[in-house]
Amino acid sequence: MTYSTQMDAARKGIITKEMEIAAKKEGIKAEDLRAQIAAGTAIIPCNKHHKSIDPNAIGSKLKTKINVNLGTSRDWSDIDMEYGKVQSAVDMGAEAIMDLSTFGDTEKFRMKLTSECPAMIGTVPIYDAVVYYHKPLKEITSEEWLAVARMHAEQGVDFMTIHCGINIETARRFKRNKRRMNIVSRGGSIIYAWMEMTGNENPFFEHFDELLDICEEHDVTLSLGDACRPGCLDDATDSVQIGELSTLGELTLRAWKRNVQVMIEGPGHMPLNQIAANMEVEKTLCHGAPFYVLGPLVTDIAPGYDHITAAIGGAIAAASGAAFLCYVTPAEHLRLPDVNDVKEGIIASKIAAHAADIAKGLPGAMDQDNKMADARRRLDWEEIYRCSIDSEKARRYHEEAAPEKEDTCSMCGNFCAVKNMNKILDGEIVSIFDE
């Protein structure tokens, strides 16, 4: 039996090889994953032309996945440098790479990703259209916007962020309801400006059926972009954000009718106490489609540390139903991240994802934590390093300040509670000062 997309296969009762691979990683039956994909609550972004991909599934009932944003800019256009970050991200366990390139030979970089990288590859065609046509924004036609989306699909991109929800109606709502930070989405601001300058409807909204034709043909997952995501705490959960989310829910149903997989992009900046409620609103308005969130960042005043503010919000979001976390680096709001920033961002997001998976009660989620606890009880430093989310840093920190007693660390020495409890429970004498 033939099928067009992973969703089409799932609805026909077919378990694809991608489903089998992804289900094995999740520790669940392939049939269970097939049922989730058929319902739209899980997805496997996997373009037919991306031959090097190692498939993963995304869904709220599955392990929380991590996306890493990378790409060239006018100030940093070294493709080799960016691909070095890609390799580092994959080595550290990132399941997806999103190419946000806005300068240079973007096609060369994108083709390298889809031919060599095993992670899911995402792009934002709106960015690339501006680079590709290299002409005044208002002169780009609706047909040209869609042509770039088609080119990305043909080149093997697994998921595309398309800002469909910022239509004329959304723009009017935005004008009526003034925000502190306006629109902070790059793609959203570009389309909004194009609409204002041309007087035309958002081409991705107006020609959504043509976009679905492209996605169905190549099995590209639609990542419905949140052009009106809040860019500061004061704009969170306003009528503009929720109105756009409602539009994305309507577009989700249209995509599902064509067997096109969908995920929904979510808020950027949001007070801690609003995150869980936002996850519930998304589930309701977007019919349980997987939620992909940037952060959310829970404070606006920590530039240089926004990987931490995002990890706090990401842990709460994922524990409350988000399926996919877009990492945030310490360089967020400041500059293009370097290799060390990428590492810090990935580690922070992995911690958030892992904490959420434990909170969700996923089978086996706490196994590594239990191994770590056992290693610490035994003061088995090599095993402690192996169990660490960043083994290199754990080893370096312990060895940089070598303790007098090899079986302890330099903070506690003979005051080590673990060491002393092991001794007393074994019937040995506990001696703090070696008297």
C-alpha positions as CSV (number, residue, x, y, z in Angstrom):
1,M,0.0,0.0,0.0
2,T,1.4,3.4,-0.9
3,Y,1.3,6.5,1.2
4,S,2.2,10.2,0.8
5,T,3.3,11.2,4.3
6,Q,3.9,9.7,7.7
7,M,0.4,10.8,8.7
8,D,-1.1,9.3,5.7
9,A,0.6,6.0,6.4
10,A,-0.4,6.1,10.0
11,R,-4.1,6.6,9.1
12,K,-3.9,3.7,6.7
13,G,-2.6,1.5,9.5
14,I,0.9,1.3,8.0
15,I,3.9,1.2,10.4
16,T,6.8,2.8,8.5
17,K,10.4,2.1,9.1
18,E,10.7,5.7,10.5
19,M,8.0,4.8,13.0
20,E,9.8,1.7,14.0
21,I,13.1,3.5,14.6
22,A,11.5,6.3,16.5
23,A,9.3,4.0,18.7
24,K,12.4,2.0,19.6
25,K,14.1,5.1,20.9
26,E,11.0,6.0,22.9
27,G,10.7,2.5,24.4
28,I,7.1,2.1,23.2
29,K,5.3,-0.1,20.7
30,A,5.4,1.1,17.1
31,E,1.6,0.6,17.0
32,D,1.2,3.1,19.9
33,L,3.3,5.7,18.0
34,R,1.4,5.0,14.8
35,A,-1.9,5.8,16.6
36,Q,-0.5,9.1,17.9
37,I,0.7,10.2,14.5
38,A,-2.7,9.3,13.0
39,A,-4.3,11.5,15.5
40,G,-1.9,14.4,14.9
41,T,-0.6,14.4,18.5
42,A,2.8,13.1,17.4
43,I,4.9,13.8,14.3
44,I,8.0,12.4,12.6
45,P,9.5,15.3,10.6
46,C,11.2,13.3,7.8
47,N,11.4,14.7,4.3
48,K,11.5,12.0,1.6
49,H,14.7,13.6,0.2
50,H,16.6,13.7,3.5
51,K,18.4,10.4,3.2
52,S,20.9,10.8,6.1
53,I,18.2,11.4,8.7
54,D,18.0,9.4,11.9
55,P,14.2,9.7,12.6
56,N,12.8,11.0,15.9
57,A,9.2,11.5,17.0
58,I,7.8,14.6,18.7
59,G,4.8,14.6,20.9
60,S,3.7,15.5,24.4
61,K,3.5,11.8,25.5
62,L,7.1,11.2,24.2
63,K,10.5,12.2,25.4
64,T,11.0,16.0,25.1
65,K,13.1,16.8,22.1
66,I,15.6,19.7,21.6
67,N,16.0,22.0,18.6
68,V,19.2,24.0,18.0
69,N,19.0,27.3,16.0
70,L,22.1,28.0,13.9
71,G,23.0,29.8,10.6
72,T,25.0,32.5,9.0
73,S,24.4,36.2,9.3
74,R,25.9,39.3,7.6
75,D,28.4,39.7,10.5
76,W,29.2,36.0,10.7
77,S,29.0,34.2,7.3
78,D,31.5,31.4,7.7
79,I,29.7,28.2,6.6
80,D,32.4,25.9,7.9
81,M,32.2,27.5,11.4
82,E,28.4,27.1,11.4
83,Y,28.7,23.4,10.4
84,G,31.2,22.9,13.2
85,K,28.4,24.0,15.6
86,V,26.0,21.6,13.9
87,Q,28.4,18.7,14.4
88,S,28.9,19.7,18.0
89,A,25.1,19.9,18.6
90,V,24.5,16.5,17.1
91,D,27.3,15.0,19.2
92,M,25.6,16.5,22.3
93,G,22.3,14.8,21.4
94,A,20.2,17.6,19.8
95,E,17.5,16.0,17.7
96,A,16.9,18.9,15.4
97,I,18.9,21.7,13.7
98,M,17.1,24.8,12.5
99,D,18.9,26.8,9.8
100,L,18.2,30.4,10.3
101,S,20.8,31.7,7.8
102,T,20.2,35.2,6.5
103,F,23.4,35.9,4.5
104,G,25.9,34.2,2.2
105,D,25.5,31.0,0.2
106,T,22.4,29.8,2.2
107,E,21.6,27.1,-0.4
108,K,25.1,25.5,0.0
109,F,24.7,25.3,3.7
110,R,21.2,24.0,3.6
111,M,22.2,21.3,1.1
112,K,25.1,20.2,3.3
113,L,22.7,19.8,6.2
114,T,20.2,17.7,4.3
115,S,22.9,15.5,2.7
116,E,25.1,14.9,5.8
117,C,23.3,15.7,9.0
118,P,21.3,13.0,10.8
119,A,19.2,15.4,12.8
120,M,15.8,16.8,11.7
121,I,16.4,19.9,9.6
122,G,14.2,23.0,9.8
123,T,14.2,26.3,8.0
124,V,12.3,29.6,7.7
125,P,11.7,30.1,4.0
126,I,10.7,33.7,4.6
127,Y,14.3,34.5,5.6
128,D,15.8,32.8,2.6
129,A,13.4,34.4,0.2
130,V,14.8,37.8,1.2
131,V,18.4,36.5,0.6
132,Y,17.5,34.6,-2.6
133,Y,15.8,37.3,-4.5
134,H,17.9,40.2,-3.1
135,K,15.5,42.9,-4.1
136,P,13.3,45.4,-2.2
137,L,11.0,43.5,0.1
138,K,7.8,45.0,-1.3
139,E,8.7,43.7,-4.8
140,I,8.7,40.0,-3.8
141,T,5.5,38.4,-5.2
142,S,3.3,35.9,-3.6
143,E,4.4,33.3,-6.1
144,E,8.0,34.0,-5.2
145,W,7.4,33.5,-1.5
146,L,5.9,30.1,-2.2
147,A,8.6,29.2,-4.7
148,V,11.2,29.4,-2.0
149,A,9.2,27.1,0.3
150,R,9.0,24.6,-2.6
151,M,12.7,24.8,-3.1
152,H,13.4,24.0,0.5
153,A,11.0,21.1,0.3
154,E,12.7,19.7,-2.8
155,Q,16.1,20.1,-1.1
156,G,15.2,17.8,1.8
157,V,14.1,20.1,4.7
158,D,12.1,18.2,7.2
159,F,10.1,21.0,8.8
160,M,9.5,24.6,7.8
161,T,8.4,27.5,10.0
162,I,5.7,29.3,8.1
163,H,4.1,32.4,9.6
164,C,0.6,31.8,8.3
165,G,-1.3,33.2,11.3
166,I,-0.4,36.8,10.8
167,N,-3.0,37.6,8.3
168,I,-4.9,40.9,7.7
169,E,-7.3,40.2,10.5
170,T,-4.4,39.5,12.9
171,A,-2.6,42.7,11.8
172,R,-5.8,44.7,12.5
173,R,-5.9,43.2,16.0
174,F,-2.3,44.1,16.6
175,K,-2.9,47.7,15.6
176,R,-5.9,48.0,18.0
177,N,-4.0,46.4,20.9
178,K,-0.7,48.2,21.4
179,R,2.2,46.2,22.7
180,R,5.2,47.2,24.7
181,M,7.5,45.2,22.3
182,N,5.5,45.1,19.1
183,I,6.3,42.0,16.9
184,V,9.7,40.4,17.7
185,S,9.5,37.4,15.3
186,R,11.9,38.1,12.4
187,G,9.7,36.2,10.0
188,G,6.5,37.8,11.4
189,S,7.9,41.3,11.1
190,I,9.0,40.7,7.5
191,I,5.6,39.4,6.5
192,Y,3.8,42.2,8.4
193,A,6.0,44.8,6.7
194,W,5.3,43.2,3.3
195,M,1.6,43.2,3.9
196,E,1.6,46.9,5.0
197,M,3.7,48.0,2.0
198,T,1.8,46.0,-0.6
199,G,-1.7,46.0,0.9
200,N,-1.9,42.3,0.1
201,E,-2.9,39.3,2.3
202,N,-0.2,37.1,3.7
203,P,0.6,34.8,0.8
204,F,1.2,31.8,3.0
205,F,-2.3,32.3,4.5
206,E,-4.0,33.2,1.2
207,H,-2.4,30.3,-0.7
208,F,-2.3,27.8,2.2
209,D,-3.7,25.0,0.0
210,E,-0.8,25.4,-2.4
211,L,1.6,25.2,0.6
212,L,-0.1,22.0,1.6
213,D,0.4,20.6,-1.9
214,I,4.2,21.2,-1.4
215,C,4.2,19.6,2.1
216,E,2.2,16.6,1.1
217,E,4.3,15.9,-2.0
218,H,7.6,15.9,-0.1
219,D,6.4,15.0,3.5
220,V,7.4,18.3,5.0
221,T,6.1,19.0,8.5
222,L,4.5,22.4,8.9
223,S,5.8,24.3,11.9
224,L,3.1,27.0,12.2
225,G,5.1,30.0,13.3
226,D,4.0,32.3,16.1
227,A,4.6,35.7,14.5
228,C,2.9,37.4,17.4
229,R,4.7,35.6,20.2
230,P,5.3,37.9,23.2
231,G,8.8,39.5,23.2
232,C,8.6,40.6,26.8
233,L,6.7,39.6,29.9
234,D,4.2,42.5,29.6
235,D,2.9,41.3,26.2
236,A,2.4,37.6,27.3
237,T,-1.0,36.0,26.7
238,D,-2.5,39.1,25.1
239,S,-5.3,39.1,22.6
240,V,-2.9,39.3,19.7
241,Q,-1.0,36.1,20.7
242,I,-4.2,34.1,21.5
243,G,-6.0,35.4,18.3
244,E,-3.1,34.2,16.2
245,L,-3.1,30.8,18.0
246,S,-6.8,30.4,17.2
247,T,-6.0,30.9,13.5
248,L,-3.2,28.3,13.7
249,G,-5.7,25.9,15.1
250,E,-7.9,26.3,12.1
251,L,-5.0,25.9,9.8
252,T,-4.0,22.7,11.6
253,L,-7.3,21.1,10.8
254,R,-6.9,22.0,7.1
255,A,-3.5,20.5,7.1
256,W,-4.6,17.3,8.7
257,K,-7.3,16.9,6.0
258,R,-4.4,16.7,3.6
259,N,-2.3,14.3,5.8
260,V,0.3,17.0,6.4
261,Q,2.0,16.8,9.8
262,V,1.8,19.9,12.0
263,M,3.4,21.4,15.1
264,I,2.6,24.7,16.7
265,E,5.2,27.3,17.7
266,G,4.7,28.9,21.1
267,P,5.5,31.8,23.3
268,G,8.9,33.4,23.8
269,H,8.7,35.5,27.0
270,M,6.2,34.7,29.7
271,P,5.8,35.0,33.4
272,L,6.3,31.7,35.3
273,N,2.7,31.6,36.5
274,Q,1.2,31.8,32.9
275,I,3.1,28.9,31.3
276,A,1.1,25.9,32.3
277,A,-2.2,27.7,31.4
278,N,-0.7,28.6,27.9
279,M,0.1,24.9,27.3
280,E,-3.6,24.0,28.0
281,V,-4.9,26.8,25.7
282,E,-2.7,25.5,22.9
283,K,-3.9,21.9,23.4
284,T,-7.5,23.2,23.1
285,L,-7.2,25.7,20.3
286,C,-4.8,23.6,18.2
287,H,-6.4,20.2,18.9
288,G,-3.5,18.5,20.6
289,A,-0.9,19.2,17.9
290,P,2.7,19.1,19.3
291,F,3.8,22.4,20.8
292,Y,7.2,23.8,20.0
293,V,8.3,26.5,22.4
294,L,11.2,29.0,22.5
295,G,12.0,29.0,26.2
296,P,9.7,30.4,27.4
297,L,12.0,33.1,29.0
298,V,10.6,33.8,32.5
299,T,12.3,37.2,33.0
300,D,13.5,40.0,30.6
301,I,16.5,41.2,32.6
302,A,19.1,38.4,32.2
303,P,21.0,39.0,28.9
304,G,24.1,36.7,29.1
305,Y,22.1,34.2,31.1
306,D,19.0,33.7,29.0
307,H,19.9,30.0,28.6
308,I,19.0,29.7,32.3
309,T,15.8,31.8,32.1
310,A,14.7,29.7,29.1
311,A,15.5,26.4,30.9
312,I,13.3,27.4,33.8
313,G,10.4,28.1,31.5
314,G,11.1,25.2,29.3
315,A,11.0,22.7,32.1
316,I,7.6,24.0,33.2
317,A,6.3,24.1,29.6
318,A,7.4,20.5,28.8
319,A,6.1,19.2,32.1
320,S,2.8,20.9,31.2
321,G,2.5,19.5,27.7
322,A,5.1,21.1,25.3
323,A,6.8,18.5,23.2
324,F,9.8,20.3,21.6
325,L,12.1,22.9,23.2
326,C,14.0,25.4,21.1
327,Y,17.3,26.0,22.9
328,V,18.3,29.5,24.0
329,T,22.0,30.3,24.4
330,P,23.8,32.8,26.7
331,A,24.2,35.0,23.6
332,E,20.4,35.4,23.0
333,H,19.5,39.1,22.4
334,L,23.3,40.0,22.2
335,R,25.1,38.3,19.3
336,L,25.4,35.2,17.1
337,P,26.3,32.3,19.5
338,D,29.8,30.7,19.3
339,V,30.6,27.0,19.9
340,N,30.7,27.5,23.7
341,D,27.4,29.3,23.7
342,V,25.8,26.5,21.6
343,K,27.1,24.0,24.2
344,E,25.7,26.0,27.1
345,G,22.4,26.4,25.4
346,I,22.1,22.7,24.6
347,I,23.0,21.6,28.1
348,A,20.5,24.0,29.7
349,S,17.7,22.7,27.3
350,K,18.6,19.1,27.9
351,I,18.4,19.6,31.7
352,A,15.0,21.2,31.2
353,A,13.8,18.4,28.9
354,H,15.1,15.7,31.3
355,A,13.5,17.3,34.3
356,A,10.2,17.5,32.5
357,D,10.3,13.9,31.3
358,I,10.8,12.9,35.0
359,A,7.8,15.1,36.0
360,K,5.7,13.5,33.3
361,G,6.5,10.0,34.6
362,L,7.8,8.7,31.4
363,P,9.1,5.1,31.8
364,G,12.8,5.0,32.4
365,A,13.2,8.8,32.6
366,M,14.8,8.6,36.0
367,D,17.1,5.6,35.3
368,Q,20.2,7.7,34.8
369,D,19.4,9.7,37.9
370,N,19.3,6.4,39.9
371,K,22.6,5.3,38.4
372,M,24.1,8.7,39.4
373,A,22.8,8.3,43.0
374,D,24.3,4.8,43.2
375,A,27.6,6.1,41.9
376,R,27.6,9.0,44.4
377,R,26.8,6.6,47.3
378,R,29.9,4.5,46.3
379,L,32.0,7.6,45.7
380,D,32.7,6.1,42.3
381,W,34.1,9.2,40.5
382,E,34.5,7.5,37.1
383,E,30.9,6.4,37.1
384,I,29.8,9.8,38.3
385,Y,31.5,11.3,35.2
386,R,29.8,8.8,32.9
387,C,26.4,9.5,34.4
388,S,26.8,13.3,34.0
389,I,25.0,15.2,31.3
390,D,28.4,16.9,30.6
391,S,31.0,14.4,31.5
392,E,33.9,16.6,30.5
393,K,32.9,19.5,32.7
394,A,32.2,17.2,35.7
395,R,35.6,15.6,35.5
396,R,37.4,19.0,35.0
397,Y,35.7,20.6,37.9
398,H,36.6,17.8,40.3
399,E,40.1,17.4,39.1
400,E,40.9,21.1,38.9
401,A,40.7,21.4,42.7
402,A,42.2,18.0,43.7
403,P,41.2,17.0,47.2
404,E,43.6,15.8,49.9
405,K,41.6,12.6,50.2
406,E,41.1,11.0,46.8
407,D,37.7,9.6,47.7
408,T,36.1,13.0,48.4
409,C,35.9,16.4,46.8
410,S,37.7,19.6,47.9
411,M,34.6,21.1,49.4
412,C,33.9,18.5,52.1
413,G,37.0,16.3,52.6
414,N,36.6,14.3,55.7
415,F,33.3,16.1,56.4
416,C,31.8,14.2,53.5
417,A,28.4,12.9,54.6
418,V,28.4,10.1,52.0
419,K,31.9,8.8,53.1
420,N,31.1,9.0,56.8
421,M,27.7,7.2,56.4
422,N,29.3,4.5,54.4
423,K,31.9,4.0,57.2
424,I,29.5,4.1,60.1
425,L,27.0,1.7,58.4
426,D,29.9,-0.7,57.8
427,G,30.8,-0.6,61.4
428,E,34.0,1.5,60.9
429,I,35.2,4.4,63.0
430,V,34.4,7.9,61.6
431,S,37.3,10.3,62.0
432,I,36.9,13.9,60.9
433,F,40.4,15.2,61.8
434,D,42.3,11.9,61.4
435,E,42.8,11.8,65.1
